Amino acid sequence: MKLFHGWLSSASRRVRLCLAEKGIDYDSVPVDMAAQEHHTPAFLAMNPNGVVPALALDDGRFLHESATICEYLDEIRPSPPLRPADPYQRAVMRNFVRWTDEKSLPNLLILNWSLALQPVAAQWSDAALAERLARIPTAERREAWLRIARKPYTDAEKRSALDGLLLLVPKMEAMLADGDWLLGARYTLADIAAIPFIARIAELAPEVLSAAPAVAAWWQRVQARPAFALAQLERFDSALARRGAQQAGAQ
Ligand SMILES: N[C@@H](CCC(=O)N[C@@H](CS)C(=O)NCC(=O)O)C(=O)O
């Protein structure tokens, strides 16, 4: 398998965490987001949404959407299981993952793109920007790239994005009342879905994490898992300094 991903991308991090838990070997192909490699025809053939990650299977087929990819990996490599056996609990898991997709990721986009991509995109000429925007397949991300290049998110927008991102903490604190992991006794794809966001919250607002004892203890357990180190969730600031905006992979 070949994973096309961004080192700092939350969706990519989920898939790297899942591959590591499963012990699946794969080729890592970092995508240069600042050069918009993810909007080339070759990439769009793998992921029509023009976002990372994309997984290229050995038989020549492709998969996109981190949540879908993780469920696929759990199907083809059932051990160790990363989904609850009970259908109701599986449904709860999917709703939680969807919640993070809808509520956490768009807020992290505003915060991370302002740091990682804005310095690069602001340099583009109007003609270069127009050409780049024309290659983006979704209106939502065209608008986000336009914002980052020409109308930077304001401090009030960034504050509100952080508030939105932090909603994850009380939600998880309540879920962790029943066990070590979000769905109880077993580590699942719900935990994997949350990890990239909590990792970023630990950097942006460590005091919020310390004030939520169950989430703080969960975060310690997460970091102690051997798969966590293998997935390389480097700190955002040091990764940005080391890898540069090209491979940062945004939100
Ligand atoms: N729902 C998608 C979200 C993918 C996504 O938004 N990827 C971001 C990085 S986390 C990306 O490619 N951003 C670059 C862009 O939008 O141009 C998934 O879970 O795979």
The ligand as a Tripos MOL2 file, in Angstrom:
@<TRIPOS>MOLECULE
LIG
   20    19     1     0     0
SMALL
NO_CHARGES

@<TRIPOS>ATOM
      1 N1        -12.8720   14.3190    5.6470 N.3       1 LIG1
      2 C1        -11.5600   14.2350    5.0840 C.3       1 LIG1
      3 C2        -10.8160   15.5170    5.3900 C.3       1 LIG1
      4 C3         -9.4870   15.5780    4.6540 C.3       1 LIG1
      5 C4         -8.8300   16.9410    4.8050 C.2       1 LIG1
      6 O1         -9.4930   17.9590    5.0520 O.2       1 LIG1
      7 N2         -7.5130   16.9620    4.6130 N.am      1 LIG1
      8 C5         -6.7910   18.1930    4.7780 C.3       1 LIG1
      9 C6         -5.6260   17.9520    5.7050 C.3       1 LIG1
     10 S1         -6.2070   17.3620    7.2750 S.3       1 LIG1
     11 C7         -6.2760   18.7070    3.4380 C.2       1 LIG1
     12 O2         -5.9650   17.9540    2.5510 O.2       1 LIG1
     13 N3         -6.1650   20.0290    3.3170 N.am      1 LIG1
     14 C8         -5.6370   20.6760    2.1480 C.3       1 LIG1
     15 C9         -6.6730   21.3560    1.3220 C.2       1 LIG1
     16 O3         -7.8510   21.3890    1.6890 O.co2     1 LIG1
     17 O4         -6.2800   21.9260    0.2810 O.co2     1 LIG1
     18 C10       -10.8270   13.0100    5.6590 C.2       1 LIG1
     19 O5        -11.0810   12.6950    6.8180 O.co2     1 LIG1
     20 O6        -10.0220   12.3740    4.9480 O.co2     1 LIG1
@<TRIPOS>BOND
     1     1     2 1
     2     2     3 1
     3     2    18 1
     4     3     4 1
     5     4     5 1
     6     5     6 2
     7     5     7 1
     8     7     8 1
     9     8     9 1
    10     8    11 1
    11     9    10 1
    12    11    12 2
    13    11    13 1
    14    13    14 1
    15    14    15 1
    16    15    16 2
    17    15    17 1
    18    18    19 2
    19    18    20 1
@<TRIPOS>SUBSTRUCTURE
     1 LIG1         1 GROUP 0 **** ****
